[in-house]
Amino acid sequence: MHSFLRLAAERQHGVVCTRDLVRAGIGPQEVRRLVDAGAWVRLRRGAFVATDVLAAADAEGRRPVLEASAVVLTLARPSAVLSGLSAARVWGLPTPRRLRGTVTLTDPTQHRRGRGYEVTHAPLPPGSTTTRLGLPVTTLARTVVDCAREWTLEEALILTDAARWGGRLAEAELAEALVEAAGQRGVAAARRVADLSCDGADSPLETRTRLRLVEASIEIPQLQVVVVAGPVTWEADGLWRRQRVLMACDGRVKYRDPWGGRTTEQAHWAEKRQREALIAAGLRFWTVVDADLDDQGWPRALDRLVRLLAQVPPGPPLFRVLDGRRRRPRAG
């Protein structure tokens, strides 16, 4: 690849456009030859990517950002910025699987729809846009509000919790973005999401569990705490301290890909020994998996929790509790 073209691709997530090709002296016939040979893939008219670069992006989950870069480059509208779903992906936030394909943008001057993209006509007040990964996007707060106006409550709450994790999005910033959205369709739903969101949900499973608890009018536990019982330090998703009940939202990923270079067997064994020590200290576990939150599993899971919370163990606690919300940054 021409050195100029390689530098352009590196700046643009692997994408090169017609302007880059002209500057590098590569004509249409050479482009067709590379595409026909399978060395390049045409993402859209005027935007190309090397086949190996596209394969790597697919493997790493970066294709939506690559496609957004292609649209931004070929649309060539300085007033348009990535927004909504596409901005959420650029910010590294969890997005619904049901939403695929279309690159979403906002432009204060026009509405436009084309192959693989849609531009929404809406205001972009000063301070509502920024640059991330070299791409023009709405700010994190504006992105969250835009998505919360359109998505289901569960989808929007998962996104908002992820944005707020570790203080990444301040409550005041979210409130300001809601004020700017006043009068727009769906803003009441976005306010509901903001009210329910918190900086304390480390995964979509934890957010979904908390939403289920809210719907069942169950007290929300203290989130993201570190419990110390003798030699054992346990990072808990939640704790009902008075009842001494620990909430554990268990996804399979921690067993498929244990931390610290441990094998799955080592992870299971270490957790077993830790739980035994915590139970000996008077703590009890309410463990939740994905299946517990569906319509069939939830009544049984809720019944287990209600019975646990109905009991208040006697005697002084044999453990200490620390705030664990800053224990590690969220990826992305």
C-alpha positions as CSV (number, residue, x, y, z in Angstrom):
1,M,0.0,0.0,0.0
2,H,1.2,3.5,-0.9
3,S,2.7,5.2,2.3
4,F,0.3,8.1,2.0
5,L,-2.7,5.8,1.7
6,R,-1.5,3.7,4.7
7,L,-1.3,6.8,6.8
8,A,-4.8,7.9,5.8
9,A,-6.1,4.4,6.6
10,E,-4.5,4.5,10.0
11,R,-6.2,7.8,10.8
12,Q,-9.6,6.6,9.5
13,H,-10.0,3.2,11.2
14,G,-8.7,1.4,8.1
15,V,-11.0,3.2,5.6
16,V,-9.7,5.0,2.5
17,C,-11.9,7.2,0.4
18,T,-11.8,8.5,-3.2
19,R,-10.0,11.7,-2.0
20,D,-7.2,9.6,-0.5
21,L,-6.9,7.4,-3.6
22,V,-6.6,10.5,-5.9
23,R,-3.8,12.0,-3.7
24,A,-2.0,8.7,-3.8
25,G,-2.3,8.5,-7.6
26,I,-4.4,5.4,-7.6
27,G,-7.0,5.4,-10.4
28,P,-10.4,3.6,-10.8
29,Q,-8.9,0.7,-12.8
30,E,-6.4,-0.2,-10.0
31,V,-9.2,0.1,-7.4
32,R,-11.4,-2.3,-9.4
33,R,-8.4,-4.7,-9.7
34,L,-7.9,-4.8,-6.0
35,V,-11.6,-5.3,-5.3
36,D,-11.9,-8.0,-7.9
37,A,-8.8,-9.7,-6.5
38,G,-10.3,-9.7,-3.0
39,A,-7.6,-7.5,-1.5
40,W,-10.0,-4.6,-0.8
41,V,-13.7,-4.5,0.1
42,R,-16.0,-1.7,-1.1
43,L,-17.8,-0.6,2.1
44,R,-19.9,2.0,0.2
45,R,-19.5,4.2,-2.8
46,G,-16.1,5.9,-2.5
47,A,-15.0,4.1,0.6
48,F,-12.7,1.0,0.7
49,V,-10.9,-1.1,3.3
50,A,-8.3,-3.8,3.1
51,T,-9.8,-7.3,3.5
52,D,-7.5,-8.2,6.4
53,V,-8.3,-5.0,8.2
54,L,-12.1,-5.6,7.8
55,A,-11.6,-9.2,9.1
56,A,-9.7,-7.9,12.2
57,A,-12.5,-5.3,12.8
58,D,-15.1,-8.0,12.7
59,A,-13.2,-10.2,15.1
60,E,-12.7,-7.4,17.5
61,G,-16.2,-5.9,17.3
62,R,-15.0,-2.7,15.7
63,R,-16.9,-2.9,12.4
64,P,-19.7,-0.5,13.4
65,V,-17.0,2.2,14.1
66,L,-15.3,1.4,10.8
67,E,-18.6,1.7,8.9
68,A,-19.4,5.0,10.7
69,S,-16.0,6.3,9.6
70,A,-16.8,5.4,6.0
71,V,-20.1,7.3,6.1
72,V,-18.5,10.4,7.7
73,L,-15.8,10.4,5.0
74,T,-18.0,10.0,2.0
75,L,-20.9,12.2,3.3
76,A,-18.5,15.0,3.8
77,R,-20.9,17.2,5.7
78,P,-19.0,19.1,8.5
79,S,-22.3,20.0,10.2
80,A,-23.3,16.4,10.7
81,V,-22.1,14.3,13.6
82,L,-22.5,10.7,14.6
83,S,-25.4,10.4,17.1
84,G,-27.7,7.9,18.8
85,L,-26.8,4.3,18.1
86,S,-23.6,5.1,16.1
87,A,-22.4,7.6,18.8
88,A,-23.1,5.0,21.5
89,R,-20.9,2.5,19.6
90,V,-18.1,5.0,19.2
91,W,-18.3,5.7,22.9
92,G,-18.0,1.9,23.6
93,L,-21.4,1.6,25.2
94,P,-23.5,-1.5,25.1
95,T,-26.1,-1.4,22.4
96,P,-29.1,-3.6,21.6
97,R,-28.5,-6.5,19.3
98,R,-31.8,-5.8,17.5
99,L,-30.3,-2.5,16.2
100,R,-28.0,-3.2,13.3
101,G,-26.6,-1.7,10.1
102,T,-27.7,1.9,9.7
103,V,-25.2,4.6,10.7
104,T,-27.0,7.4,12.5
105,L,-26.1,11.1,12.4
106,T,-27.6,14.4,13.4
107,D,-27.4,17.6,11.4
108,P,-28.9,21.0,12.5
109,T,-29.6,22.0,8.8
110,Q,-31.2,19.0,7.1
111,H,-32.7,15.5,7.2
112,R,-31.2,13.0,4.8
113,R,-31.4,9.3,4.2
114,G,-29.1,7.2,2.1
115,R,-27.8,3.7,1.7
116,G,-26.7,2.5,5.1
117,Y,-27.2,5.8,6.9
118,E,-29.8,8.3,8.2
119,V,-29.2,11.9,9.1
120,T,-31.8,13.4,11.6
121,H,-32.5,17.1,11.5
122,A,-32.1,18.4,15.1
123,P,-30.4,21.1,17.0
124,L,-26.8,20.7,18.1
125,P,-26.3,23.4,20.7
126,P,-22.7,24.5,21.6
127,G,-21.1,21.9,23.9
128,S,-23.3,19.0,22.6
129,T,-20.7,17.7,20.2
130,T,-17.1,16.5,20.5
131,T,-14.6,14.2,18.8
132,R,-13.9,10.6,19.8
133,L,-11.6,8.2,18.1
134,G,-11.1,10.8,15.5
135,L,-14.8,11.0,14.6
136,P,-17.3,13.8,15.2
137,V,-19.9,12.6,17.7
138,T,-22.5,13.9,20.2
139,T,-21.1,14.2,23.7
140,L,-21.6,11.2,26.1
141,A,-24.5,13.0,27.8
142,R,-26.3,13.9,24.6
143,T,-25.7,10.4,23.2
144,V,-27.3,8.8,26.3
145,V,-30.3,11.1,26.2
146,D,-30.9,10.6,22.5
147,C,-30.8,6.8,22.9
148,A,-33.0,6.9,26.0
149,R,-35.6,8.8,24.0
150,E,-35.9,6.0,21.5
151,W,-35.0,2.7,23.1
152,T,-36.9,0.5,25.5
153,L,-36.5,1.2,29.2
154,E,-34.2,-1.8,29.8
155,E,-32.0,-1.1,26.8
156,A,-31.6,2.6,27.7
157,L,-30.9,1.9,31.4
158,I,-28.2,-0.6,30.5
159,L,-26.6,2.1,28.3
160,T,-26.9,4.8,30.9
161,D,-25.5,2.7,33.7
162,A,-22.5,1.9,31.5
163,A,-22.0,5.6,30.7
164,R,-22.1,6.5,34.4
165,W,-19.8,3.7,35.7
166,G,-16.9,5.0,37.6
167,G,-18.0,8.6,37.3
168,R,-17.5,8.7,33.6
169,L,-20.7,10.6,33.1
170,A,-21.6,13.0,35.9
171,E,-25.2,13.3,37.1
172,A,-25.1,17.1,36.4
173,E,-24.0,16.5,32.8
174,L,-26.9,14.1,32.2
175,A,-29.3,16.6,33.8
176,E,-28.1,19.4,31.6
177,A,-28.5,17.3,28.5
178,L,-32.1,16.5,29.6
179,V,-32.8,20.2,29.9
180,E,-31.5,20.8,26.4
181,A,-33.8,18.0,25.1
182,A,-37.0,19.6,26.6
183,G,-39.9,19.4,24.3
184,Q,-38.5,16.6,22.1
185,R,-40.3,13.4,21.5
186,G,-39.4,10.8,24.2
187,V,-37.8,13.1,26.7
188,A,-40.1,12.0,29.5
189,A,-38.8,8.4,28.9
190,A,-35.3,9.7,29.0
191,R,-35.9,11.4,32.4
192,R,-37.3,8.1,33.7
193,V,-34.1,6.4,32.7
194,A,-32.0,9.1,34.3
195,D,-33.9,8.8,37.5
196,L,-33.3,5.0,37.6
197,S,-29.7,5.0,36.5
198,C,-26.8,4.9,38.9
199,D,-23.0,4.7,39.1
200,G,-22.9,1.2,40.4
201,A,-23.9,-1.4,37.8
202,D,-20.9,-3.2,36.4
203,S,-22.7,-5.2,33.7
204,P,-26.0,-5.4,31.8
205,L,-27.0,-8.3,34.1
206,E,-26.7,-6.1,37.1
207,T,-28.8,-3.4,35.5
208,R,-31.5,-5.8,34.5
209,T,-31.6,-7.3,38.0
210,R,-31.9,-3.8,39.6
211,L,-34.7,-3.0,37.2
212,R,-36.6,-6.1,38.2
213,L,-36.2,-5.2,41.9
214,V,-37.6,-1.7,41.2
215,E,-40.6,-3.2,39.4
216,A,-41.1,-5.6,42.3
217,S,-40.9,-2.7,44.9
218,I,-37.9,-4.4,46.6
219,E,-35.3,-2.3,48.4
220,I,-32.2,-1.8,46.2
221,P,-29.1,-3.1,47.9
222,Q,-26.0,-1.1,48.5
223,L,-24.2,-1.6,45.1
224,Q,-20.6,-2.4,44.4
225,V,-19.2,-3.1,47.8
226,V,-16.1,-5.0,49.0
227,V,-16.9,-7.3,51.9
228,V,-14.0,-8.3,54.1
229,A,-14.4,-11.4,56.3
230,G,-11.2,-12.6,58.0
231,P,-8.7,-13.3,55.2
232,V,-11.4,-13.2,52.4
233,T,-12.0,-10.0,50.4
234,W,-15.1,-10.4,48.2
235,E,-16.2,-7.9,45.5
236,A,-20.0,-8.0,45.8
237,D,-22.5,-6.7,43.2
238,G,-24.8,-5.7,46.1
239,L,-25.4,-6.1,49.8
240,W,-28.5,-5.9,51.9
241,R,-26.4,-5.1,55.0
242,R,-29.1,-5.5,57.7
243,Q,-30.2,-8.8,56.4
244,R,-26.6,-9.8,55.5
245,V,-27.5,-10.9,52.0
246,L,-25.1,-10.6,49.2
247,M,-26.3,-10.1,45.6
248,A,-24.2,-12.0,43.0
249,C,-25.1,-11.4,39.4
250,D,-23.2,-14.3,37.7
251,G,-22.6,-14.2,34.0
252,R,-20.7,-17.1,32.4
253,V,-17.9,-14.9,31.0
254,K,-16.0,-14.9,34.3
255,Y,-15.8,-18.7,34.1
256,R,-15.0,-18.8,30.4
257,D,-12.3,-16.1,30.7
258,P,-11.2,-16.0,34.4
259,W,-9.0,-13.1,35.5
260,G,-5.4,-13.2,36.5
261,G,-4.5,-16.1,34.1
262,R,-6.4,-18.7,36.2
263,T,-8.0,-21.7,34.7
264,T,-11.7,-22.2,34.9
265,E,-11.1,-24.9,37.6
266,Q,-9.0,-22.6,39.6
267,A,-11.7,-19.8,39.4
268,H,-14.4,-22.2,40.5
269,W,-12.4,-23.5,43.4
270,A,-11.3,-20.1,44.6
271,E,-14.9,-18.8,44.6
272,K,-16.1,-21.9,46.4
273,R,-13.6,-21.4,49.2
274,Q,-14.4,-17.7,49.4
275,R,-18.1,-18.3,49.7
276,E,-17.6,-20.8,52.4
277,A,-15.7,-18.2,54.5
278,L,-18.4,-15.6,53.9
279,I,-21.2,-18.0,54.9
280,A,-19.2,-18.8,58.0
281,A,-19.2,-15.0,58.7
282,G,-23.0,-15.0,58.7
283,L,-23.5,-13.8,55.1
284,R,-26.0,-15.4,52.7
285,F,-26.1,-15.3,48.9
286,W,-28.8,-14.4,46.4
287,T,-27.3,-15.4,43.1
288,V,-28.9,-14.3,39.8
289,V,-28.2,-15.6,36.3
290,D,-29.8,-14.4,33.0
291,A,-32.4,-17.1,33.1
292,D,-33.6,-15.9,36.5
293,L,-34.8,-12.6,35.0
294,D,-37.1,-14.0,32.3
295,D,-40.8,-14.4,32.9
296,Q,-40.5,-18.0,34.0
297,G,-37.4,-17.7,36.2
298,W,-38.2,-14.4,38.0
299,P,-41.0,-15.5,40.3
300,R,-38.8,-18.2,41.8
301,A,-35.8,-15.9,42.1
302,L,-37.9,-13.2,43.7
303,D,-39.4,-15.7,46.1
304,R,-35.9,-16.7,47.2
305,L,-34.9,-13.1,47.8
306,V,-38.1,-12.2,49.7
307,R,-37.6,-15.2,52.1
308,L,-33.9,-14.2,52.6
309,L,-34.8,-10.5,53.3
310,A,-37.5,-11.6,55.8
311,Q,-34.8,-12.9,58.1
312,V,-32.5,-10.6,60.1
313,P,-29.7,-12.7,61.6
314,P,-28.9,-12.0,65.3
315,G,-25.6,-10.9,66.8
316,P,-23.0,-8.4,65.6
317,P,-21.7,-8.7,62.0
318,L,-18.4,-10.6,61.5
319,F,-17.4,-8.7,58.4
320,R,-16.5,-5.2,57.2
321,V,-17.9,-3.4,54.2
322,L,-16.0,-1.0,51.9
323,D,-17.1,1.0,48.9
324,G,-16.0,-0.9,45.8
325,R,-17.4,1.3,43.0
326,R,-14.0,2.5,41.9
327,R,-12.3,-0.9,42.1
328,R,-11.7,-1.1,38.4
329,P,-12.5,0.9,35.2
330,R,-15.1,-0.3,32.8
331,A,-13.6,-1.5,29.5
332,G,-14.2,0.9,26.5
